[in-house]
Amino acid sequence: VCVLLLLLALRLVWGEIAQRRVDAALAKIRSGGDPTTIDELYPASDPDPRDNAVPIIQQAMAAMNTSVWSPRNSNSSIPPYPPYPRAWHQMMDAAMQANAKSLALMRQAQALHHFYWPRPGGTTPPMGMPSMKSLSLARSLTNLLSDAAEDAAFRGDGMLALQRIAQVLQIGDAIDAQHTLVSHLVAIGIHSL
């Protein structure tokens, strides 16, 4: 009985010491402005809706014409390096024309620097798995933008090429802001384009 009481007392003292250490570490993290709870990581409402790029990026993904692919999105046997044959340029011209709305929306989104993904209705954080369809569309849009960057560079428009690359990186950052493992892995793939 004495041994059990001694173990209980030791556990209570050790628990108090450990809790103080954890509280001190969390306070240090909070002082840097980083989230330490699930509710801080997934806020219930957007703290800055006017600077949120996510709705425009979602519109750009929804506007994708999936019947006309850019070369990176296609299953064609065109070599993935320059100099590209005429077929690559023809595919690119058709994809740019078919996806003009998506490209224009990404130009708008580029001015915004905040990424807030709303919680799906009635879910408790963490949000769980993101929609695989939305991740696939994000990857398709970034493939289009990557091809568009190369196309702009071939046409001598270096500024537009750099803007398209910035848009690819922005989509990767937006996807990573979903704070799930799958989204993080997709964002790594997007950033590697």
N, C-alpha and C positions, 0 to 999 in steps of 0.2 A: 504494500500500500504506500509506504514511504517513497519507494522508487517511482511509482506512478505519479504521486504528488510532485516529486522533484522534476519529472519529465514534463508535466503539465506547466509548472512554473517556468521551466526553461523554454518551453514552446511559447508561452505568453511573452516573455521578455524578448526572445529572439524575433517573434512576430512584430513587436513594437519597434525594435531596431530596424528591421527590414522595411516596415511601412514608412518610417522617417526617411530612409535612404531613397525609396521610390518617390515619395512626395517631393524631396529635394531635387531629384533628377527631372521629374515632370515640371516642376517650377522653372527650372533652367530652360527646358525645351519651350515652355509657354512664353518665357520672356523673350525668346527669339521669334515669336509670332507663329510658330508651327502648331498644327492641331495635335491634341493628345487624347481626344475622345472621338468616338464614332460620330457623335452629333456635330462635333467641330469639323470633321472630315467631310461629312455629308450634311451641310446645312439644309434646313427645311425650305428655305426660300433663297433666291438669288440676292446676295448683298449688293450687287452692282449691275442691274439688268441692262442698263444702257450701253455697257462696255462688253456684254456677253456675245462672243462670236458663235457660240454653239447653235442658236436657232438658224443663223444664216448658213452655217456649214451643213446643217441638217437639210435645209432647203436646197442647197447645191447638190447634196447627195441624192435627194429625191428627184431632182430635175435631170439626173443622168439618163441619157438615152442608151439603154443597155443593148439595143439592137445594132448600134454602130460603135465598134470598139477602136480604140487607139492601138498602135502596134504592141505596146506592153500588155494590154488587156487581151489581145487576141491569141489564138492558137496557131498563128501563121508561122511559116518556116523562115521568115526574114531574119537575117543575122542581127543580134542585139547590139551591134556596134557600127559606127560609121566607117566608110561611106555607105549610106543607105541607098537601096535601089529605088527606082521610081514607084514601086508598089508601096513602100513605106510612106513616101510623101503623099501618095493618093489616099492611103488609109488615114494619115494624119489630117489631111485637108477635110475629109469626110467627117472624122471624129470632132474636129474643131467646130465645124458648121453645125453638126447635130447636137453638140453640147455647149453651144454659145451661152445659154442661160446659166448653166453651172459655172462656167468660167467667169461670167459677169458677177455672179453672186460671190465667188471666191475673192474677186477684186474688192467687193464691199466688205467682206469679212476680214480682210487683211488690215483694215484700220482699227479693228477691235482686238484687245489683248487679254481678255478675261474668259475663262471657260467654266461655265456652270451647267452641269447636267442635272435636270430635275429628277427627283426620285420618282420611280413609277408609282402610280396611285396605290395607296394602302400598304406599301412595303416598309419594312423596318430596315434601317441600315445594318450592315452594308447592303448595297443594292442587289448583290448577287451577280448573275451572269448578264453581260450586255447582250443586246440583240446581235446574233451572228450575221443577220442580213445587213444591219447598219455597219458592222465592221467590214463586211465584204464590200459594201458600197463606198466606204471610206477608202479602202485599198484601191478600188477601181478609179475613184476620183483622183487619188494621188498618182496612180499610173498615168492617167490622162494629163495631169499637170506636169509630170516629169517629161512625158513626150512633148508637151507643149513648150516646155523650157528648152528642150533640144531643138525643136522646130524654130523657136524664136532666135536662138543662137545661130542656126544655119542661115536664117534670113537677115542676120546682121543686127538684130535688136537685142543687144546685151542687157539693157535695163529690164525689158520684159522677161527675159530668161531668168534674171535674178529674182524678179517679183514672183514668178512661177515657183522657183525653188523655195522662196520664203513661204509661199502658200502651202507647199508640201510639208514643210517643217511645222507650220501652224496647225495643220490637220493632225499631225503626229502628236503635238502637244495637247490638242483638244481631246484626242482619243485617250491619251495617257491620264488626263484629268478625270476619267471615270473611276480611277482608283481600284481597278480589278486586275488580277494577274493576266487574264486573257487580253484585256485592253492594253496593258503594259507591253505584252509581247507583240501585239499588232503595231503599237507605236514604235517599237524598236525596228520592226520591219519597214515601216513607213519612213522613219528617219534614215534608214540605210539606202533609200532610193537615191 
